[in-house]
Amino acid sequence: MPLTNGDVGTSGPQLAPDNKVLNHASALEFLKNEYKHRDGLDISTLLDSKTNGGLTYGDFLVLPGYIAFPASEVALDTRVTKRISLKTPLLSSPMDTVTEHSMAIHMALLGGLGVIHHNCSAEDQAEMVRKVKRFENGFILDPVVLSPTTTVSEAKQLKEKWGFGGFPVTENGTLRSKLVGMITTRDIQFHPTPSDPVTSVMSTDLVTAPSGTTLAEANAVLSKSKKGKLPIVDSSHNLISLLSRSDLMKNLHYPLASKLPHSKQLICAAAIGTRPEDKDRLQKLADAGLDIVVLDSSQGNSIFQIEMVKYIKEKYPELDVIGGNVVTVAQAANLIAAGVDGLRIGMGSGSACITQEVMAVGRPQATAVYNVSSFAARFGVPCIADGGVQNVGHIVKGLALGASTVMMGGLLAGTTESPGKYFMGREGQLVKTYRGMGSIDAMEDKKAGSSAQGAVKSDAGKARYFSEGDRLLVAQGVSGSVLDKGPVTKFVPYLLAGLQHSLQDIGMKSLTALREGVRNGEVRFELRTVSAQAEGNVHGLHSFDKKLYS
């Protein structure tokens, strides 16, 4: 009895034309021989402005590849400048509601980099740089040293200033003087007489290591002792350097930390403008230990920035210089010729930026990143995709288009480490202040100057948008708020895990492999219509809770 349901047999409807079904084992060979045109588009076809216009990150998708490895094996190493590499490709923006010392420290601990804003006095910015540089060390070559006459009260003040309470005490109160004791927080915390000298409470039962001890050997001695600090002394017991147990623990907890190989200090970047007074600011930052200076301008292709790049490269050859912002090849060429070590790409694409709307100048971010980074790569100059990043997918797309790193402002503004203020929103949600540096609030902020009289002329908002001499300020940014995202130590690992899983889906085991795959056409793309964009987001639900990570 013939089956009328569930059995196609030989008489049912067929999928193959002319009922010619090929052997399944020949599928790969058939694909190779018969399908000459691969799925999707290569990068140059996708970003052809004459055909597709200017594209943003939401206008396209990356097509999936072949998975042959776990996501945990995806390597995210990348360059941020010609000389400096990072373990992860994430940067925080130099905005006064995003990056101060706390954000810079934690971004560096997590393998990225925080760029300290300059909408403050030069002294305050230099102090933030010092806090980043002192947060973690190998051998501390310039420890804070106390003299025997230092009082308990003064030691407490130093603890409040530097954020740590362990200080060596030497005969002369200087390095390379005879070590006589160590002061810790426990020694001074409850001492009843603030005027007493530290010699009355300091510890003299010290564990030391001789000069010439390697970092690995010193860490081994420190791990076996119950001390918080390990002084390194010469044959005459003079203090040479110091090693901290807290730094040893940081090495264990933050294995990806962005550190200089010789000093083991965290890498620190800070922004400045291109005005004559910024040269004085830069001197203070360099004295504080700055590693990377970012020239902060909405339009970097100016005589002011070109001259500043040349000045820095001549006077501070040890500093790496990142120029920008740029969105065209012509802009990039001028800064590359001037000697920049990196470029920032983006104009008007930030979440709190209205430059494209108000000035009618800028470029869609995806198109800008591809064109500029392709050109800069020919000269070995890494590029930062700065702006337009709202989620993990946008980070992936910026990197696929050729950026070495991605800079985030609004995405990090709601985290605990950002300097904005918390308050309750209209719907009872915890939110934090966030503003564009081109907003009226930022341009009128008086804390940028060293005095009230000079402050209005000195703020970073006006300088970034060439508005110092304007009698009427024209806003290129807005002020607002963003939802609380919790600590960076949880949010950034979520971004990195998402990035690794995305590269796994694409079939690329590293950022280097991703860039090579894009260049040779192995990684493919697809344009998205408006309907496709709607389909790719949550749809068809009465209500939903969008929890990003746990």
HUDA-V709815 format. One record per residue. N is the residue number from 1. RES is the residue in three letters. PSI is psi in radians with two decimals (NA if undefined). D_CENTER is the distance of its C-alpha to the mean C-alpha in Angstrom with 1 decimal. Layout:
n=(N:N)
res=(RES:RES)
psi=(PSI:PSI)
d_center=(D_CENTER:D_CENTER)
This chain:
n=(1:2:3:4:5:6:7:8:9:10:11:12:13:14:15:16:17:18:19:20:21:22:23:24:25:26:27:28:29:30:31:32:33:34:35:36:37:38:39:40:41:42:43:44:45:46:47:48:49:50:51:52:53:54:55:56:57:58:59:60:61:62:63:64:65:66:67:68:69:70:71:72:73:74:75:76:77:78:79:80:81:82:83:84:85:86:87:88:89:90:91:92:93:94:95:96:97:98:99:100:101:102:103:104:105:106:107:108:109:110:111:112:113:114:115:116:117:118:119:120:121:122:123:124:125:126:127:128:129:130:131:132:133:134:135:136:137:138:139:140:141:142:143:144:145:146:147:148:149:150:151:152:153:154:155:156:157:158:159:160:161:162:163:164:165:166:167:168:169:170:171:172:173:174:175:176:177:178:179:180:181:182:183:184:185:186:187:188:189:190:191:192:193:194:195:196:197:198:199:200:201:202:203:204:205:206:207:208:209:210:211:212:213:214:215:216:217:218:219:220:221:222:223:224:225:226:227:228:229:230:231:232:233:234:235:236:237:238:239:240:241:242:243:244:245:246:247:248:249:250:251:252:253:254:255:256:257:258:259:260:261:262:263:264:265:266:267:268:269:270:271:272:273:274:275:276:277:278:279:280:281:282:283:284:285:286:287:288:289:290:291:292:293:294:295:296:297:298:299:300:301:302:303:304:305:306:307:308:309:310:311:312:313:314:315:316:317:318:319:320:321:322:323:324:325:326:327:328:329:330:331:332:333:334:335:336:337:338:339:340:341:342:343:344:345:346:347:348:349:350:351:352:353:354:355:356:357:358:359:360:361:362:363:364:365:366:367:368:369:370:371:372:373:374:375:376:377:378:379:380:381:382:383:384:385:386:387:388:389:390:391:392:393:394:395:396:397:398:399:400:401:402:403:404:405:406:407:408:409:410:411:412:413:414:415:416:417:418:419:420:421:422:423:424:425:426:427:428:429:430:431:432:433:434:435:436:437:438:439:440:441:442:443:444:445:446:447:448:449:450:451:452:453:454:455:456:457:458:459:460:461:462:463:464:465:466:467:468:469:470:471:472:473:474:475:476:477:478:479:480:481:482:483:484:485:486:487:488:489:490:491:492:493:494:495:496:497:498:499:500:501:502:503:504:505:506:507:508:509:510:511:512:513:514:515:516:517:518:519:520:521:522:523:524:525:526:527:528:529:530:531:532:533:534:535:536:537:538:539:540:541:542:543:544:545:546:547:548:549:550)
res=(MET:PRO:LEU:THR:ASN:GLY:ASP:VAL:GLY:THR:SER:GLY:PRO:GLN:LEU:ALA:PRO:ASP:ASN:LYS:VAL:LEU:ASN:HIS:ALA:SER:ALA:LEU:GLU:PHE:LEU:LYS:ASN:GLU:TYR:LYS:HIS:ARG:ASP:GLY:LEU:ASP:ILE:SER:THR:LEU:LEU:ASP:SER:LYS:THR:ASN:GLY:GLY:LEU:THR:TYR:GLY:ASP:PHE:LEU:VAL:LEU:PRO:GLY:TYR:ILE:ALA:PHE:PRO:ALA:SER:GLU:VAL:ALA:LEU:ASP:THR:ARG:VAL:THR:LYS:ARG:ILE:SER:LEU:LYS:THR:PRO:LEU:LEU:SER:SER:PRO:MET:ASP:THR:VAL:THR:GLU:HIS:SER:MET:ALA:ILE:HIS:MET:ALA:LEU:LEU:GLY:GLY:LEU:GLY:VAL:ILE:HIS:HIS:ASN:CYS:SER:ALA:GLU:ASP:GLN:ALA:GLU:MET:VAL:ARG:LYS:VAL:LYS:ARG:PHE:GLU:ASN:GLY:PHE:ILE:LEU:ASP:PRO:VAL:VAL:LEU:SER:PRO:THR:THR:THR:VAL:SER:GLU:ALA:LYS:GLN:LEU:LYS:GLU:LYS:TRP:GLY:PHE:GLY:GLY:PHE:PRO:VAL:THR:GLU:ASN:GLY:THR:LEU:ARG:SER:LYS:LEU:VAL:GLY:MET:ILE:THR:THR:ARG:ASP:ILE:GLN:PHE:HIS:PRO:THR:PRO:SER:ASP:PRO:VAL:THR:SER:VAL:MET:SER:THR:ASP:LEU:VAL:THR:ALA:PRO:SER:GLY:THR:THR:LEU:ALA:GLU:ALA:ASN:ALA:VAL:LEU:SER:LYS:SER:LYS:LYS:GLY:LYS:LEU:PRO:ILE:VAL:ASP:SER:SER:HIS:ASN:LEU:ILE:SER:LEU:LEU:SER:ARG:SER:ASP:LEU:MET:LYS:ASN:LEU:HIS:TYR:PRO:LEU:ALA:SER:LYS:LEU:PRO:HIS:SER:LYS:GLN:LEU:ILE:CYS:ALA:ALA:ALA:ILE:GLY:THR:ARG:PRO:GLU:ASP:LYS:ASP:ARG:LEU:GLN:LYS:LEU:ALA:ASP:ALA:GLY:LEU:ASP:ILE:VAL:VAL:LEU:ASP:SER:SER:GLN:GLY:ASN:SER:ILE:PHE:GLN:ILE:GLU:MET:VAL:LYS:TYR:ILE:LYS:GLU:LYS:TYR:PRO:GLU:LEU:ASP:VAL:ILE:GLY:GLY:ASN:VAL:VAL:THR:VAL:ALA:GLN:ALA:ALA:ASN:LEU:ILE:ALA:ALA:GLY:VAL:ASP:GLY:LEU:ARG:ILE:GLY:MET:GLY:SER:GLY:SER:ALA:CYS:ILE:THR:GLN:GLU:VAL:MET:ALA:VAL:GLY:ARG:PRO:GLN:ALA:THR:ALA:VAL:TYR:ASN:VAL:SER:SER:PHE:ALA:ALA:ARG:PHE:GLY:VAL:PRO:CYS:ILE:ALA:ASP:GLY:GLY:VAL:GLN:ASN:VAL:GLY:HIS:ILE:VAL:LYS:GLY:LEU:ALA:LEU:GLY:ALA:SER:THR:VAL:MET:MET:GLY:GLY:LEU:LEU:ALA:GLY:THR:THR:GLU:SER:PRO:GLY:LYS:TYR:PHE:MET:GLY:ARG:GLU:GLY:GLN:LEU:VAL:LYS:THR:TYR:ARG:GLY:MET:GLY:SER:ILE:ASP:ALA:MET:GLU:ASP:LYS:LYS:ALA:GLY:SER:SER:ALA:GLN:GLY:ALA:VAL:LYS:SER:ASP:ALA:GLY:LYS:ALA:ARG:TYR:PHE:SER:GLU:GLY:ASP:ARG:LEU:LEU:VAL:ALA:GLN:GLY:VAL:SER:GLY:SER:VAL:LEU:ASP:LYS:GLY:PRO:VAL:THR:LYS:PHE:VAL:PRO:TYR:LEU:LEU:ALA:GLY:LEU:GLN:HIS:SER:LEU:GLN:ASP:ILE:GLY:MET:LYS:SER:LEU:THR:ALA:LEU:ARG:GLU:GLY:VAL:ARG:ASN:GLY:GLU:VAL:ARG:PHE:GLU:LEU:ARG:THR:VAL:SER:ALA:GLN:ALA:GLU:GLY:ASN:VAL:HIS:GLY:LEU:HIS:SER:PHE:ASP:LYS:LYS:LEU:TYR:SER)
psi=(2.11:2.50:2.33:-0.10:2.32:0.05:1.89:-0.52:-2.37:-0.10:-0.11:3.12:2.44:2.57:-0.63:2.52:2.48:0.37:0.47:1.69:2.14:2.77:2.27:-0.46:-0.25:0.20:-0.75:-0.73:-0.69:-0.72:-0.77:-0.71:-0.60:-0.47:1.49:-0.52:2.11:2.82:2.53:-2.80:2.63:2.98:-0.67:-0.62:-0.71:-0.81:0.46:1.81:-0.53:-0.53:-0.80:-0.06:-2.93:2.34:2.58:3.09:-0.50:-0.14:-0.06:2.91:2.75:2.30:2.57:2.69:-2.50:2.22:2.14:0.34:2.72:2.69:-0.54:-0.32:-0.05:2.17:2.31:0.28:2.48:2.93:2.49:-0.48:-3.14:-0.58:-0.35:2.26:2.69:2.77:-0.39:2.66:0.54:2.30:2.58:2.51:2.59:1.16:2.59:-0.07:0.29:-1.00:1.91:-2.82:-0.63:-0.82:-0.74:-0.70:-0.86:-0.58:-0.70:-0.70:-0.59:0.14:-0.04:-2.50:2.38:2.35:1.96:2.28:2.89:0.42:0.94:3.05:2.74:-0.63:-0.75:-0.71:-0.72:-0.65:-0.67:-0.69:-0.76:-0.69:-0.67:-0.80:-0.54:-0.14:-0.65:2.46:2.86:-1.84:2.20:1.86:-0.24:1.04:2.73:2.07:2.38:2.72:2.86:-0.36:-0.11:2.40:2.87:-0.69:-0.76:-0.63:-0.69:-0.68:-0.68:-0.64:-0.76:-0.63:-0.79:-0.32:0.09:2.76:0.17:1.97:2.37:2.62:2.16:2.89:-0.71:-0.01:0.39:2.88:2.66:0.47:2.80:2.25:2.24:-0.27:-3.14:2.45:2.35:2.94:-0.67:-0.54:-0.61:-0.19:-0.82:0.32:2.24:-0.34:1.71:-0.41:-0.13:2.55:2.70:-0.35:-0.35:-0.27:-0.13:2.77:2.37:-0.15:1.50:2.54:2.15:2.95:2.57:2.69:2.41:-0.18:2.34:2.86:-0.70:-0.73:-0.71:-0.71:-0.63:-0.75:-0.76:-0.68:-0.51:-0.45:2.95:0.31:2.71:-0.39:2.60:1.80:2.45:2.14:2.76:-2.98:-0.38:0.18:0.43:2.44:2.18:-0.76:-3.05:2.59:2.41:2.40:-0.61:-0.60:-0.63:-0.74:-0.64:-0.63:-0.64:-0.70:-0.46:1.29:-0.32:0.03:2.43:1.81:2.64:2.40:-0.52:-0.68:-0.31:0.27:2.70:2.50:2.36:2.33:2.60:2.68:2.60:2.96:-2.81:0.38:2.83:-0.67:-0.31:-0.31:-0.68:-0.71:-0.78:-0.65:-0.74:-0.69:-0.72:-0.71:-0.52:-0.17:0.32:2.48:-0.66:2.25:2.31:2.09:2.02:1.86:2.49:-0.45:1.72:-0.19:1.31:2.72:-0.55:-0.78:-0.68:-0.77:-0.62:-0.70:-0.84:-0.68:-0.80:-0.76:-0.52:-0.77:-0.54:1.20:-0.34:-0.23:2.42:2.44:2.20:2.17:2.94:-3.05:2.64:2.75:-0.04:2.78:-0.67:-0.73:-0.82:-0.70:-0.72:-0.73:-0.65:-0.75:-0.54:-0.36:0.32:2.65:-0.10:2.85:2.54:2.27:2.21:2.38:1.83:0.18:-0.10:2.70:-0.48:0.36:2.38:0.43:-0.80:-0.65:-0.83:-0.75:-0.23:0.53:2.47:-2.78:2.46:2.41:-0.75:-0.78:-0.72:-0.81:-0.80:-0.87:-0.78:-0.79:-0.59:-0.70:-0.82:-0.55:-0.51:-0.36:0.18:0.46:1.99:2.65:2.56:2.16:1.88:1.85:2.70:0.14:2.00:-0.22:3.13:-0.71:-0.67:-0.61:-0.81:-0.78:-0.72:-0.72:-0.66:-0.51:-0.06:-0.15:2.50:-0.56:2.90:2.30:2.36:2.40:-1.34:-0.54:-0.49:-0.13:-0.48:0.13:2.84:-0.62:-0.19:2.62:0.08:2.94:2.42:2.54:2.92:2.26:3.12:-0.52:0.31:0.23:2.59:2.13:2.93:2.54:2.54:2.36:2.60:2.63:-0.18:0.11:2.74:-0.68:-0.79:-0.68:-0.37:0.05:2.21:-0.04:-0.11:-0.52:2.80:-0.23:2.82:-0.61:-0.72:-0.06:-0.78:-0.57:-0.28:-0.08:2.68:-0.54:-0.85:-0.76:-0.70:-0.55:0.37:0.81:0.27:-0.68:0.07:2.30:-0.47:2.09:2.33:2.04:2.41:0.28:2.99:2.86:2.53:-2.60:2.77:2.68:2.56:2.29:0.03:-2.92:2.58:-0.57:-0.25:-0.65:-0.78:-0.75:-0.58:-0.79:-0.73:-0.71:-0.73:-0.70:-0.75:-0.74:-0.61:-0.79:-0.59:-0.78:-0.65:-0.36:0.38:2.26:-0.08:2.90:-0.58:-0.78:-0.64:-0.84:-0.70:-0.71:-0.64:-0.75:-0.73:0.04:0.05:-0.69:2.23:2.78:2.87:2.34:2.65:2.23:3.03:-0.69:-0.67:-0.65:-0.69:-0.69:-0.59:-0.10:3.04:2.31:2.72:0.13:2.54:-0.72:2.77:2.81:1.98:1.52:2.09:-0.57:2.88:NA)
d_center=(71.1:68.2:64.9:63.9:60.5:57.7:59.2:58.5:60.9:62.0:63.1:60.0:57.3:55.4:51.8:52.5:54.4:58.0:57.6:56.3:53.8:52.2:51.7:48.4:47.9:47.8:44.8:42.3:44.9:45.8:42.2:42.0:45.4:45.8:42.3:41.4:38.8:35.7:34.2:31.8:30.6:28.9:25.9:28.0:30.5:27.9:26.3:29.7:29.7:33.4:34.0:31.2:29.9:26.3:24.2:21.3:19.4:22.2:24.9:24.8:24.2:23.7:26.9:27.0:28.0:29.7:28.3:29.4:26.9:25.2:21.7:20.9:21.5:18.9:16.8:13.1:13.0:11.8:11.7:9.3:12.5:16.1:16.2:13.0:11.9:9.4:10.8:8.4:7.0:4.1:1.5:4.1:7.2:9.7:12.3:14.8:14.6:10.9:9.6:12.1:12.6:12.6:9.2:7.9:10.3:9.6:5.9:7.5:10.5:9.3:8.3:4.6:3.5:4.6:7.0:10.3:12.6:16.1:18.3:20.1:22.4:21.6:22.9:20.7:17.5:18.8:19.6:16.0:15.0:18.0:17.1:13.8:15.9:18.7:17.1:17.5:19.9:22.2:25.3:24.9:26.7:26.9:27.6:28.9:32.7:35.5:39.1:42.1:42.9:39.5:40.3:38.9:37.9:35.9:34.2:33.2:31.8:29.7:28.3:27.4:25.7:23.7:23.2:25.2:29.0:30.0:31.5:33.9:37.2:39.0:42.4:41.1:37.8:36.0:34.4:37.1:39.6:41.4:39.6:41.7:39.5:36.3:35.4:33.4:32.5:35.5:37.8:37.3:36.3:39.8:41.8:44.4:45.0:42.0:44.1:44.7:43.3:40.6:43.2:45.0:42.3:40.2:40.3:42.4:42.4:39.4:38.1:37.1:36.3:37.7:36.0:35.1:33.8:30.9:27.7:28.7:32.2:31.0:28.7:31.9:34.0:31.6:31.3:35.1:35.7:35.3:33.8:30.4:30.4:31.9:33.2:33.8:37.1:39.4:43.1:44.1:41.7:39.6:36.0:33.7:30.3:29.0:27.3:25.9:26.5:23.4:21.3:23.3:22.5:18.7:19.2:21.0:18.8:15.4:16.4:13.1:11.7:10.1:13.3:15.7:18.7:21.3:20.4:18.3:16.3:12.6:10.8:10.3:9.4:11.3:12.9:16.6:19.3:22.0:25.0:27.3:26.3:22.7:24.2:25.3:22.0:20.4:23.2:22.4:18.7:19.8:22.4:19.9:18.2:15.3:13.9:12.1:13.5:12.3:15.5:15.1:17.8:18.6:20.9:20.0:23.3:25.3:27.5:25.7:22.3:24.2:26.2:23.2:21.6:25.0:25.4:22.2:22.9:26.4:26.0:22.8:22.8:20.6:17.7:15.4:15.4:13.2:15.7:16.0:16.1:18.5:19.9:23.0:24.0:26.1:23.3:21.2:24.3:25.0:21.6:21.8:25.3:24.4:22.2:18.4:16.2:13.7:13.9:12.3:14.3:15.5:18.3:19.5:17.6:15.5:17.1:18.4:19.3:23.0:23.1:24.6:27.1:28.2:28.0:28.7:26.2:23.1:22.7:21.8:18.3:19.3:22.0:19.9:17.1:20.0:22.2:19.8:17.9:21.4:22.7:20.0:20.2:23.8:22.8:20.1:17.3:13.9:12.7:9.7:11.0:10.4:12.5:14.9:12.8:14.9:14.9:14.3:16.8:15.1:12.0:14.8:16.6:14.0:13.7:17.5:18.1:16.8:13.1:11.4:7.9:7.3:6.0:7.3:9.7:12.8:11.6:10.0:12.7:15.2:13.8:15.7:13.1:12.8:15.6:17.7:21.2:22.5:25.7:27.9:27.9:31.2:31.3:30.8:27.1:24.6:22.2:19.8:19.9:17.5:18.4:17.6:17.7:20.8:22.6:25.7:24.5:21.6:24.0:26.6:24.6:26.6:24.4:22.8:26.0:27.6:30.7:31.8:33.7:31.0:28.1:28.7:28.7:25.5:22.9:19.7:20.6:23.8:22.5:19.8:22.5:25.4:27.3:28.4:32.0:32.4:35.1:33.9:30.2:29.1:26.2:23.4:21.5:22.5:22.2:22.2:21.0:19.0:20.2:19.1:16.7:17.3:15.0:11.4:13.1:15.0:13.0:10.0:12.8:14.6:12.0:12.0:15.8:16.3:14.6:16.9:19.8:19.3:19.4:22.4:24.1:23.6:25.1:22.4:21.5:18.4:16.0:18.5:21.3:19.9:19.6:23.1:24.5:23.5:25.1:28.3:28.8:28.6:25.8:27.4:26.6:28.7:28.9:29.1:31.8:31.6:33.6:31.3:28.3:30.4:31.5:28.0:27.2:29.2:32.8:36.3:35.6:37.4:34.5:31.4:28.7:25.3:23.7:20.5:20.3:22.4)
